[in-house]
């Protein structure tokens, strides 16, 4: 339950923030600023997990000390959510941004010419067309959060344990058949979700190409 709550929450949050960030990066006029933002975005992916985990641990320890929070467990879930959202965010941006670049501005400009507001043009025209990238980022963020161990190990409070942490604590004694079954279920579920997401994305891409061919 803890693992699913954390994975769903962090994946949804990172998808919303990542989609908005990808749109913001695409609209940047300065190439220097755009390259700088892209470089900063890639830092969580290039960092080893143990470096990221220790950094988060030190950061939240400083927050507890600065704001004089009596118990780390009181911010434990929030700390886990922030950490998981942060390292999932770059993957969502890298999944959504190519779709936005591929789509271009023609459909959005056409919607604006037909009377849509910028918000309506994004949600009614642009978002449905980049939805395969958004869904791919969502699935990737969910799987990354679901099986994360290193960062969770350094950030998790004593009253909140995820499934990878539980499995790690169980392997210290004896490896039970339950663990094999559980690992198999996780692999099958994640693999199935990725296949479904890729199939849907491929179908929508083919449909869009056929429409462009008919128009031309």
Helices and strands as residue ranges (DSSP letters): H 2-27, H 31-46, H 49-66, G 72-75, H 76-103, H 106-113, H 118-121, I 122-126, H 127-146, H 150-155, H 163-171, H 177-215
